């Protein structure tokens, strides 16, 4: 029998996001301590991390050191793929210059090389663990390049970790993503993803699994984060039989206790105001020119738009126009 624990998107940082009411560092330490304790108690063979270990690649060594001590309490090796926040310019080739690369150098955790999978042999089973770090073309090119790793002929089970936007339903146009239903033909037996903080739990079809328990951290101001509770996945592999379950993090407090609702409401209100403004402009003006200055003048003449909103729109358009002019002169 081989066991693993999977966690993703810890987003370690030294400051508290403006939409949180608690001390983010302390809360995250408590959650990570619980994750490591759970992994030790469950006697898992490996701890797998789906990426975005850190919130930025050049985080303070002091903060990194504090969390490194927590990870070092794990009785098993930790394997990770680099997320978009872990590297410079979303480029996995910069890993050696990042704090995640430093963690790898000191042996706190190992970054999976996309060309060199990890093999774990336990109880007569050989498990292959492959990884695909985040890169700019992810979810925008042929999915076979990122979601269909080469399976070793002697591997009984292939686990593939991808830091990608794998989702159940299509996202708005312009947002790169891959639908779960489009990659069930993958060579992997288990695909573990992160990046999409909301997660989608554990999906299974014909013995294959797609999993994203959601981010351990709640750093954004989306309404869905209010009701979401952080989870990890514990997997058991006996021969070729796979069993997966989600485990809630007990130390995680309810969303309404740690996320500032007023901040969320303000954000929603601003979006509504912007939408209203766009509708007013569409209904009240018929632009006869695509010249920016002409459009600005037409918008300024609209009486149905609040002065405050109008001024902010004009300010933003003017700034954009100046940028365009500068670019044209270069």
C-alpha positions as CSV (number, residue, x, y, z in Angstrom):
1,X,0.0,0.0,0.0
2,X,1.2,3.5,-0.9
3,X,-0.3,6.6,0.6
4,X,0.0,10.3,-0.2
5,X,-1.4,13.6,1.0
6,X,-2.1,16.4,-1.6
7,X,-2.3,20.1,-0.7
8,X,-2.1,23.1,-3.0
9,X,-1.8,26.9,-3.2
10,X,-0.5,27.7,0.2
11,X,0.5,31.2,-1.0
12,X,3.0,31.9,1.8
13,X,3.6,35.6,2.4
14,X,4.6,37.9,5.2
15,X,1.8,40.4,5.1
16,X,-2.0,40.1,5.5
17,X,-4.2,40.7,2.4
18,X,-6.3,43.8,2.8
19,X,-9.5,41.8,2.6
20,X,-8.6,39.6,5.6
21,X,-9.5,40.3,9.3
22,X,-6.9,38.0,10.9
23,X,-3.1,37.8,11.0
24,X,-2.6,35.9,7.8
25,X,0.9,34.5,8.7
26,X,-0.3,33.1,12.0
27,X,-3.4,31.5,10.4
28,X,-1.4,29.9,7.6
29,X,1.2,28.5,10.1
30,X,-1.6,26.9,12.0
31,X,-3.1,25.3,8.9
32,X,0.3,24.1,7.6
33,X,1.1,22.7,11.0
34,X,-2.2,20.7,10.9
35,X,-1.4,19.5,7.3
36,X,2.0,18.2,8.3
37,X,0.7,16.6,11.5
38,X,-2.1,14.9,9.5
39,X,0.4,13.6,7.0
40,X,2.5,12.2,9.8
41,X,-0.5,10.7,11.6
42,X,-1.8,9.1,8.4
43,X,1.8,7.8,7.8
44,X,1.7,8.8,4.2
45,X,4.7,8.0,2.0
46,X,4.8,11.3,0.2
47,X,3.3,14.8,0.6
48,X,2.5,16.3,-2.8
49,X,2.0,20.1,-3.4
50,X,0.2,21.5,-6.4
51,X,2.2,24.8,-6.6
52,X,2.1,28.4,-5.5
53,X,3.9,27.4,-2.4
54,X,4.8,31.1,-2.1
55,X,2.9,34.2,-3.0
56,X,6.0,35.6,-4.7
57,X,9.3,34.2,-5.9
58,X,11.5,36.6,-3.9
59,X,9.8,36.4,-0.5
60,X,11.7,37.5,2.6
61,X,14.2,34.9,3.8
62,X,12.9,35.5,7.3
63,X,9.4,34.4,6.3
64,X,10.6,31.5,4.2
65,X,12.7,30.3,7.1
66,X,9.7,30.3,9.5
67,X,7.6,28.1,7.1
68,X,10.6,25.9,6.1
69,X,10.8,24.8,9.8
70,X,7.1,23.7,9.6
71,X,7.7,21.7,6.3
72,X,10.7,20.1,7.9
73,X,8.5,18.4,10.5
74,X,7.2,16.1,7.8
75,X,8.4,12.5,8.2
76,X,8.1,11.9,4.4
77,X,9.5,13.6,1.3
78,X,7.6,16.6,-0.2
79,X,7.3,16.9,-3.9
80,X,6.0,20.1,-5.6
81,X,5.5,21.6,-9.0
82,X,6.1,25.3,-9.5
83,X,3.0,27.6,-9.7
84,X,2.8,31.0,-11.4
85,X,3.5,32.8,-8.1
86,X,6.6,30.7,-7.5
87,X,8.7,31.9,-10.5
88,X,9.8,35.1,-12.1
89,X,7.7,36.1,-15.1
90,X,5.7,32.9,-14.8
91,X,8.8,31.2,-16.3
92,X,9.6,27.8,-14.7
93,X,13.2,28.1,-16.0
94,X,13.8,30.8,-13.3
95,X,13.2,28.4,-10.5
96,X,16.9,28.4,-9.4
97,X,16.7,32.1,-8.5
98,X,13.5,31.7,-6.4
99,X,12.7,30.8,-2.8
100,X,11.1,27.6,-4.0
101,X,14.4,26.8,-5.7
102,X,16.2,27.5,-2.4
103,X,13.8,25.1,-0.6
104,X,14.7,22.5,-3.2
105,X,18.4,23.1,-2.8
106,X,18.3,22.6,1.0
107,X,16.2,19.5,0.6
108,X,13.1,20.9,2.4
109,X,11.0,19.9,-0.6
110,X,11.8,18.6,-4.1
111,X,10.6,20.4,-7.3
112,X,9.5,17.8,-9.8
113,X,11.5,18.0,-13.1
114,X,9.0,17.7,-15.9
115,X,11.4,15.5,-17.8
116,X,12.3,13.3,-14.8
117,X,9.3,11.8,-13.0
118,X,9.6,10.5,-9.4
119,X,9.1,6.8,-8.7
120,X,7.8,5.4,-5.4
121,X,7.8,1.6,-4.9
122,X,5.8,0.3,-1.9
123,X,4.0,-2.9,-1.1
124,X,4.6,-4.4,-4.6
125,X,3.3,-1.2,-6.3
126,X,5.3,1.2,-8.5
127,X,3.8,4.7,-8.5
128,X,5.1,7.3,-11.0
129,X,4.7,11.0,-10.0
130,X,5.0,13.4,-12.9
131,X,4.8,17.2,-12.8
132,X,3.9,20.1,-15.1
133,X,4.8,23.6,-13.8
134,X,2.8,26.6,-14.7
135,X,3.9,28.3,-18.0
136,X,2.4,30.9,-20.3
137,X,1.0,28.5,-22.9
138,X,-0.7,26.2,-20.3
139,X,-4.4,25.8,-21.2
140,X,-3.8,27.6,-24.5
141,X,-2.1,24.8,-26.4
142,X,-2.7,21.2,-27.2
143,X,-3.7,19.7,-23.8
144,X,-1.8,16.5,-24.6
145,X,1.4,18.4,-24.1
146,X,0.5,19.2,-20.4
147,X,-2.1,16.7,-19.3
148,X,-0.9,13.5,-21.0
149,X,2.5,12.6,-19.5
150,X,4.5,9.6,-20.7
151,X,3.8,6.6,-18.5
152,X,6.7,4.3,-17.6
153,X,6.1,0.7,-18.8
154,X,6.7,-0.6,-15.3
155,X,4.5,1.9,-13.5
156,X,1.3,0.6,-12.0
157,X,-0.2,4.0,-11.3
158,X,0.7,7.4,-12.7
159,X,0.0,10.5,-10.7
160,X,0.4,13.8,-12.6
161,X,0.5,17.2,-10.9
162,X,-0.3,20.2,-13.0
163,X,-0.6,23.9,-11.8
164,X,-3.3,24.7,-14.3
165,X,-6.8,26.2,-14.7
166,X,-8.6,22.8,-15.0
167,X,-12.3,23.4,-14.5
168,X,-15.8,21.8,-14.7
169,X,-17.5,24.6,-16.7
170,X,-16.3,27.0,-19.3
171,X,-14.9,30.3,-18.1
172,X,-15.4,33.7,-19.7
173,X,-13.8,34.2,-23.1
174,X,-10.2,35.3,-22.8
175,X,-9.5,33.3,-19.6
176,X,-7.3,30.3,-20.5
177,X,-8.7,27.1,-19.1
178,X,-9.2,23.4,-19.8
179,X,-12.4,21.5,-19.3
180,X,-12.2,18.3,-17.3
181,X,-14.4,16.5,-19.8
182,X,-11.9,17.2,-22.6
183,X,-9.0,15.3,-21.0
184,X,-10.5,12.1,-19.6
185,X,-8.3,10.3,-22.2
186,X,-5.2,11.3,-20.3
187,X,-2.4,8.8,-19.8
188,X,-2.5,9.6,-16.1
189,X,-4.5,7.6,-13.6
190,X,-4.8,10.6,-11.2
191,X,-4.5,14.3,-12.2
192,X,-3.9,16.7,-9.3
193,X,-4.3,20.4,-10.0
194,X,-4.3,23.7,-8.2
195,X,-4.3,27.3,-9.5
196,X,-8.1,27.4,-9.5
197,X,-8.6,28.3,-5.8
198,X,-12.2,27.3,-5.6
199,X,-11.4,23.7,-6.5
200,X,-13.8,21.1,-7.7
201,X,-13.1,18.2,-5.3
202,X,-12.6,14.6,-6.6
203,X,-14.0,13.6,-10.0
204,X,-13.9,10.0,-11.2
205,X,-14.6,8.3,-14.5
206,X,-13.7,4.7,-15.5
207,X,-11.1,4.4,-12.8
208,X,-9.4,7.7,-13.6
209,X,-9.4,10.7,-11.2
210,X,-9.3,14.5,-11.5
211,X,-8.8,16.3,-8.3
212,X,-8.5,19.9,-6.9
213,X,-9.3,20.3,-3.2
214,X,-9.1,24.1,-3.5
215,X,-6.4,26.4,-2.2
216,X,-5.3,26.0,1.4
217,X,-5.2,29.8,1.6
218,X,-8.0,32.2,0.9
219,X,-6.4,35.4,-0.4
220,X,-8.8,36.8,-2.9
221,X,-12.0,38.7,-2.4
222,X,-14.4,36.5,-4.3
223,X,-17.8,35.7,-2.7
224,X,-17.2,32.0,-3.1
225,X,-14.3,32.2,-0.7
226,X,-16.7,33.1,2.1
227,X,-18.4,29.7,2.1
228,X,-15.4,27.6,1.1
229,X,-13.4,25.7,3.7
230,X,-9.8,24.6,3.0
231,X,-9.2,20.9,2.4
232,X,-6.5,18.4,1.4
233,X,-6.8,15.0,-0.3
234,X,-5.5,11.7,1.1
235,X,-4.9,9.0,-1.4
236,X,-4.4,5.3,-0.9
237,X,-3.1,3.0,-3.7
238,X,-3.2,-0.8,-3.2
239,X,-1.8,-2.6,-6.3
240,X,-3.7,-0.6,-9.0
241,X,-6.7,0.2,-6.9
242,X,-7.1,3.9,-6.1
243,X,-9.0,5.4,-3.1
244,X,-9.2,9.1,-2.6
245,X,-10.9,11.2,0.1
246,X,-11.0,14.9,1.1
247,X,-10.2,16.0,4.6
248,X,-11.2,19.4,6.0
249,X,-8.6,21.5,7.8
250,X,-10.0,21.9,11.4
251,X,-7.9,24.9,12.3
252,X,-9.4,26.9,9.4
253,X,-12.0,29.4,10.6
254,X,-15.2,30.2,8.7
255,X,-14.9,32.6,5.8
256,X,-17.1,35.2,7.5
257,X,-14.7,35.3,10.5
258,X,-11.5,35.9,8.5
259,X,-12.7,37.7,5.3
260,X,-13.9,41.3,5.4
261,X,-17.4,41.3,4.1
262,X,-17.5,45.1,3.7
263,X,-14.5,44.9,1.4
264,X,-16.3,42.2,-0.7
265,X,-19.5,44.3,-0.8
266,X,-17.6,47.4,-1.9
267,X,-15.9,45.4,-4.6
268,X,-19.3,44.1,-5.9
269,X,-20.8,47.6,-5.7
270,X,-17.9,49.0,-7.8
271,X,-18.5,46.3,-10.4
272,X,-22.2,47.1,-10.5
273,X,-21.4,50.8,-10.9
274,X,-19.0,50.1,-13.7
275,X,-21.6,47.9,-15.4
276,X,-24.2,50.5,-15.0
277,X,-21.9,53.2,-16.5
278,X,-21.2,51.0,-19.5
279,X,-24.9,50.5,-20.1
280,X,-25.6,54.2,-19.7
281,X,-22.9,55.0,-22.3
282,X,-24.3,52.4,-24.7
283,X,-27.9,53.7,-24.3
284,X,-27.1,57.4,-24.4
285,X,-24.4,57.7,-27.0
286,X,-24.0,56.7,-30.6
287,X,-20.3,57.2,-31.3
288,X,-19.7,58.6,-34.8
289,X,-15.9,58.3,-34.3
290,X,-13.4,56.0,-32.8
291,X,-11.1,58.9,-32.0
292,X,-10.4,58.8,-28.2
293,X,-10.8,62.5,-27.7
294,X,-14.1,62.6,-29.5
295,X,-15.4,59.7,-27.4
296,X,-14.3,61.4,-24.3
297,X,-16.2,64.6,-25.3
298,X,-19.3,62.6,-26.1
299,X,-19.2,60.8,-22.7
300,X,-18.6,64.2,-21.0
301,X,-21.8,65.5,-22.5
302,X,-24.0,62.7,-21.1
303,X,-26.3,64.0,-18.5
304,X,-27.4,60.6,-17.2
305,X,-24.0,59.7,-15.9
306,X,-22.9,60.9,-12.4
307,X,-20.2,63.5,-12.4
308,X,-18.0,61.5,-10.1
309,X,-18.2,58.4,-12.3
310,X,-17.8,60.5,-15.4
311,X,-14.7,62.2,-14.1
312,X,-13.1,58.9,-13.2
313,X,-13.9,57.4,-16.6
314,X,-12.4,60.5,-18.3
315,X,-9.3,60.3,-16.2
316,X,-8.7,56.7,-17.1
317,X,-9.4,57.2,-20.8
318,X,-7.0,60.2,-20.8
319,X,-4.2,58.1,-19.2
320,X,-4.8,55.4,-21.8
321,X,-4.7,57.9,-24.6
322,X,-1.4,59.3,-23.3
323,X,0.0,55.8,-23.2
324,X,-1.1,55.2,-26.8
325,X,0.5,58.4,-28.0
326,X,3.8,57.6,-26.2
327,X,3.8,54.2,-27.9
328,X,3.1,55.7,-31.3
329,X,6.1,58.0,-30.9
330,X,8.6,55.3,-30.0
